[in-house]
Structure formats: C-alpha cells, structure tokens
C-alpha cells in the first residue's frame, strides 16, 4: 500500500476542544499530527466528511480544519492553513501527554 501523505506524521496524545459550525464545544483527543492535518477522536460525536471544524489546542489557539474521512468516532482532518514547523514542535514537545523529541523531525 502506497502512502499518499505529503507531510510526515508524528504520534502525539493531546487533549483539545472541537466544535462544528453552530455546534457546542466537545472534548477531543488529537493524534497522528502533521503540518497539514491530524487524527481526531471524539467520544460522543461523529462528523461527516466535508464538515468544517474549529479545533482548540490550548495555548496554540484555534485551528480550522475539514473532515476528510471518518471511521466510527475517529476523524481525519486537513487543516485550512499549514502549521508552521515550530508550532508542530511546540505541540509535540509541550502539549502531548508523552512528549516527543524534536530530533525526530528532519531538518528543513
């Protein structure tokens, strides 16, 4: 199976908040993060493909994303704007429950 991703993904475990347009904010878990998107799990809500979401990541702020795929309560998101590599590193090293090492990301 060929990997069609354009950006390297990193394993993270970050608590966040997700909200659809006009919806209520719900707790979510963000994982499998890249500069272009992430995997998002929400225990009590399922969003259809194409749904626009706002994702809150603590001090990082709000990210706008679109649901690309869904399997059960797990969603694949594509960010509207690419994350800066420094923001990706901030999430990986300071917000993840199991912080990653910056050295894992290849030099630009």
Secondary structure, 3 states (H helix, E strand, C coil): CCCCCCCCCECCCEEEEEEECCCCCEEEEEECECCCEEEEECCCCCCCCCCEEEEECHHHCEEEEEEEEEECCEEEEEECCCCCHHHHHHHHHHHCCCCCCHHHCCCC
